[in-house]
Amino acid sequence: MKILAIAEQREGKFKKTAFEITKAAKEIADKLNCEMVSLVIGSAVESIASELGGFGATRVIVVDDPQLNYYSTTAYTKIISEIAKKESANILLLPASQIGKDLAPRLAVKLDAGLVSDCTALKIEDGNIIATRPIFAGKIISDVKIVADVQIFTLRPNVFTAGSSNGAPATVEKVAVELTQADFAAKAVETKVAVGRPDVTEASIIVSGGRGMKGPENFKLIEDLADVLGAGVGTSRAAVDAGWRPHDEQVGQTGKTVAPNLYFACGISGAIQHLAGMSSSKCIVAINKDKDAPIFQIADYGIVGDVIEVLPVLTQEIKTLLGK
Ligand SMILES: Cc1cc2nc3c(=O)[nH]c(=O)nc-3n(C[C@H](O)[C@H](O)[C@H](O)COP(=O)(O)OP(=O)(O)OC[C@H]3O[C@@H](n4cnc5c(N)ncnc54)[C@H](O)[C@@H]3O)c2cc1C
């Protein structure tokens, strides 16, 4: 048995999920008493690879190639499947990020593997990995065991805790994988990095607004609270469909899945499709004028009131508390 942990990076910086995956892989490796190896793919990424040592990696393979400046579905699939075969790794861990969700099914086909996606917990029973994952938009929590020899798991970001680095070193090995034009059948030509607030999939606090915000102009209240807390801004599909907010902020079944430490749902009813994307948030605060809104059933704290009145007061109180 051997684990291959894929550490995602963007522009030469590890995503938080890279540390979460490394830590989770190390814990599983210890329990199964097996080896683990981490894999970093990109351009000019060799220098960051040893950072994974602080989260439990002892050996890190780096595929560093200028052609990999941008993520490429086809090239990454080739690299990971080749390294997995070369290393005889039979357990692959990836983040359930945009990239991980794209890669995992392709890898499953290439490696003839079983795949469990969007796991929220992993445990060992009788020497097997049992993965927990929410299904049916979060209505059912299922425990799944893969029976295939090669097993792939994608882990929901922000659920597995990485903690902080213990500063331990790791051995870094640069490995070349031959890539031809044919390996770049799909290629990103440009990336635009959103500046300012963190993306909802990475934010540890999210302030989300829905149709109850009444119009795009009132999202200034959401942004004000988000900025005081250093939070990301999220939204419901109703607000996106109305053209009030961009789709990349949408949380839910057809938006992004998030699991922050703190989630504010402001003027959001709590439809099952919205809950599918945020119900694993660690603490949920709902503001809604309807005391019977379904969101209150999963909220840890609820404020029954008009968001337009409540938000400025809340923002001011938090500002005062934080001494801002
Ligand atoms: C296939 C499918 C996929 C979907 N995917 C998603 C998805 O990914 N994400 C998503 O969010 N939805 C998704 N939906 C839509 C979902 O079913 C709901 O329609 C949507 O979540 C509702 O958004 P909302 O809560 O903002 O609006 P509403 O349901 O209209 O709720 C607005 C809430 O605001 C409250 N309110 C109104 N005025 C105020 C005020 N002044 N102060 C305080 N509260 C106020 C109301 O009481 C109400 O609870 C999907 C639907 C389908 C069919």
The ligand as an SDF file (V2000), in Angstrom:
LIG
                    3D

 53 58  0  0  0  0  0  0  0  0999 V2000
  -31.2810   22.2860   -9.8680 C   0  0  0  0  0  0  0  0  0  0  0  0
  -31.2160   23.4650   -8.9480 C   0  0  0  0  0  0  0  0  0  0  0  0
  -29.9970   23.8970   -8.5050 C   0  0  0  0  0  0  0  0  0  0  0  0
  -29.9120   24.9870   -7.6460 C   0  0  0  0  0  0  0  0  0  0  0  0
  -28.6850   25.3950   -7.1880 N   0  0  0  0  0  0  0  0  0  0  0  0
  -28.6230   26.3830   -6.2770 C   0  0  0  0  0  0  0  0  0  0  0  0
  -27.3740   26.7890   -5.7320 C   0  0  0  0  0  0  0  0  0  0  0  0
  -26.3060   26.3070   -6.0960 O   0  0  0  0  0  0  0  0  0  0  0  0
  -27.3830   27.7550   -4.7950 N   0  0  0  0  0  0  0  0  0  0  0  0
  -28.5410   28.3670   -4.3570 C   0  0  0  0  0  0  0  0  0  0  0  0
  -28.4430   29.2450   -3.4880 O   0  0  0  0  0  0  0  0  0  0  0  0
  -29.7100   27.9990   -4.8800 N   0  0  0  0  0  0  0  0  0  0  0  0
  -29.7830   27.0520   -5.8290 C   0  0  0  0  0  0  0  0  0  0  0  0
  -30.9810   26.7340   -6.3660 N   0  0  0  0  0  0  0  0  0  0  0  0
  -32.1380   27.6110   -6.0770 C   0  0  0  0  0  0  0  0  0  0  0  0
  -32.8180   27.3310   -4.7440 C   0  0  0  0  0  0  0  0  0  0  0  0
  -33.8020   26.3460   -4.9160 O   0  0  0  0  0  0  0  0  0  0  0  0
  -33.4670   28.6110   -4.2010 C   0  0  0  0  0  0  0  0  0  0  0  0
  -34.3640   29.1100   -5.1710 O   0  0  0  0  0  0  0  0  0  0  0  0
  -32.4810   29.7240   -3.8700 C   0  0  0  0  0  0  0  0  0  0  0  0
  -31.4630   29.2130   -3.0330 O   0  0  0  0  0  0  0  0  0  0  0  0
  -33.2180   30.8380   -3.1490 C   0  0  0  0  0  0  0  0  0  0  0  0
  -32.3400   31.8910   -2.9030 O   0  0  0  0  0  0  0  0  0  0  0  0
  -32.6240   32.8830   -1.7060 P   0  0  0  0  0  0  0  0  0  0  0  0
  -32.6240   32.1280   -0.4240 O   0  0  0  0  0  0  0  0  0  0  0  0
  -31.6750   34.0160   -1.8470 O   0  0  0  0  0  0  0  0  0  0  0  0
  -34.0660   33.4480   -2.0680 O   0  0  0  0  0  0  0  0  0  0  0  0
  -35.4800   33.1310   -1.4220 P   0  0  0  0  0  0  0  0  0  0  0  0
  -35.7510   31.6930   -1.3260 O   0  0  0  0  0  0  0  0  0  0  0  0
  -36.4450   33.9890   -2.1440 O   0  0  0  0  0  0  0  0  0  0  0  0
  -35.3450   33.6460    0.0770 O   0  0  0  0  0  0  0  0  0  0  0  0
  -35.1840   34.9740    0.4370 C   0  0  0  0  0  0  0  0  0  0  0  0
  -35.2140   35.0220    1.9440 C   0  0  0  0  0  0  0  0  0  0  0  0
  -34.9550   36.3350    2.3390 O   0  0  0  0  0  0  0  0  0  0  0  0
  -35.8310   36.6520    3.4370 C   0  0  0  0  0  0  0  0  0  0  0  0
  -36.0180   38.0930    3.4170 N   0  0  0  0  0  0  0  0  0  0  0  0
  -36.6920   38.8370    2.5280 C   0  0  0  0  0  0  0  0  0  0  0  0
  -36.5580   40.1370    2.8170 N   0  0  0  0  0  0  0  0  0  0  0  0
  -35.7950   40.2160    3.9310 C   0  0  0  0  0  0  0  0  0  0  0  0
  -35.3040   41.2830    4.7280 C   0  0  0  0  0  0  0  0  0  0  0  0
  -35.5680   42.5570    4.4320 N   0  0  0  0  0  0  0  0  0  0  0  0
  -34.5430   40.9760    5.8230 N   0  0  0  0  0  0  0  0  0  0  0  0
  -34.2810   39.6970    6.1550 C   0  0  0  0  0  0  0  0  0  0  0  0
  -34.6990   38.6500    5.4150 N   0  0  0  0  0  0  0  0  0  0  0  0
  -35.4350   38.9080    4.3120 C   0  0  0  0  0  0  0  0  0  0  0  0
  -37.0930   35.8720    3.1530 C   0  0  0  0  0  0  0  0  0  0  0  0
  -37.8170   35.6430    4.3610 O   0  0  0  0  0  0  0  0  0  0  0  0
  -36.5530   34.5950    2.5430 C   0  0  0  0  0  0  0  0  0  0  0  0
  -36.3370   33.6170    3.5370 O   0  0  0  0  0  0  0  0  0  0  0  0
  -31.0950   25.6530   -7.2330 C   0  0  0  0  0  0  0  0  0  0  0  0
  -32.3170   25.2010   -7.6880 C   0  0  0  0  0  0  0  0  0  0  0  0
  -32.3860   24.1290   -8.5330 C   0  0  0  0  0  0  0  0  0  0  0  0
  -33.7370   23.6400   -9.0070 C   0  0  0  0  0  0  0  0  0  0  0  0
  1  2  1  0
  2  3  1  0
  2 52  2  0
  3  4  2  0
  4  5  1  0
  4 50  1  0
  5  6  2  0
  6  7  1  0
  6 13  1  0
  7  8  2  0
  7  9  1  0
  9 10  1  0
 10 11  2  0
 10 12  1  0
 12 13  2  0
 13 14  1  0
 14 15  1  0
 14 50  1  0
 15 16  1  0
 16 17  1  0
 16 18  1  0
 18 19  1  0
 18 20  1  0
 20 21  1  0
 20 22  1  0
 22 23  1  0
 23 24  1  0
 24 25  2  0
 24 26  1  0
 24 27  1  0
 27 28  1  0
 28 29  2  0
 28 30  1  0
 28 31  1  0
 31 32  1  0
 32 33  1  0
 33 34  1  0
 33 48  1  0
 34 35  1  0
 35 36  1  0
 35 46  1  0
 36 37  1  0
 36 45  1  0
 37 38  2  0
 38 39  1  0
 39 40  1  0
 39 45  2  0
 40 41  1  0
 40 42  2  0
 42 43  1  0
 43 44  2  0
 44 45  1  0
 46 47  1  0
 46 48  1  0
 48 49  1  0
 50 51  2  0
 51 52  1  0
 52 53  1  0
M  END
$$$$
